């Protein structure tokens, strides 16, 4: 499905990178919303975010103040002139938000993963001209993410943007949600005119990671940032660890280095030619390796041997990882490559076994 996205232009909002959306994870009280909004407005933020309905992993936690919080967003608009945005997960949320004059909507990761829910929101928005930002699904599924855009686009919503908030993992990692930057990079490759925002709050899960994640997003030419900012983060009713004060947000934004994306790349031509040549050599070597793997598969078949030789695989992983480390290559990077190569070698040998 071909999609041509329209730019999200808001009067008074500088279209230069980064467009910043900021505000608390949750609207908790009218005082908290207004104090945070005024402080952000004083620091030049033009778009205010706050969660009204909060889907939680387990019941019993704070699940949002509900529709009454929309009146607080209206007051933010009236008193600060900021645009306001909130998350919607059902058609009822959509109707309530539109009635309250919310300027932008976003669809959360837990909703994006459910095509039925996304379609319900798309149906509720038919005939409405409003920008919608769509977070990646919790699992690393690019096609599911694209499917959400297609559903909204088919409903007539062409002012769309993506929010990269990282992907869930059951392992204990540095990040709350793994960045997996290659996924939004591929989304950008397929849809060059689709704006992409980064959500460093949900990727990092810790306020000290927000600044470096913002810089990484800018280095990758992301269009904007959506950052959780609270007047008193430590007392926040949800996601306290990943929220920062408006003062800290201002400091982070002032430190950002914005790369010049308009520069020509003529001076890189020779280096890119070298990379092209090396890539060609790597592919030739991989093809040769797979030919040898198939020969091994023939031998195993003739001698009634199993395909998987676990000790040999462990030996390869350990030795090659050590070699890579001595060559200043990241060990995890080397292991991931070797795992992919081994998986393809096994697949090739399975074909031989089944012939």
Secondary structure, 3 states (H helix, E strand, C coil): CCCCCCCCCCCCCCCCCCEEEEECCECCCHHHHHHHHHHHHHCCCCEEECECCCCCCCCCCCCCCCHHHHHHHHHHHHHHCCEEEEECCCHHHHHHHHHCCCCEEEECHHHHCCHHHHHHHHHHCCCCCCEEEEECCCCCCHHHHHHHHHHHHHCCCCCEEEEECCECCCCCCCCCCECCHHHHHHHHHHCCCCEEEECHHHHHCCHHHHHHHHHHHHHCCCCEEEEEECCCHHHCCCCHHHCECHHHHHHHHHHCCCCCCCCCCHHHHHHHHHHHHHHHHHHHHHHHHHHHHHHHHHHHHHCCCCCCCHHHHHHHHHHHHHHHHHCCCCHHHHHHHHHHHHHHHHHHHHHHHCC
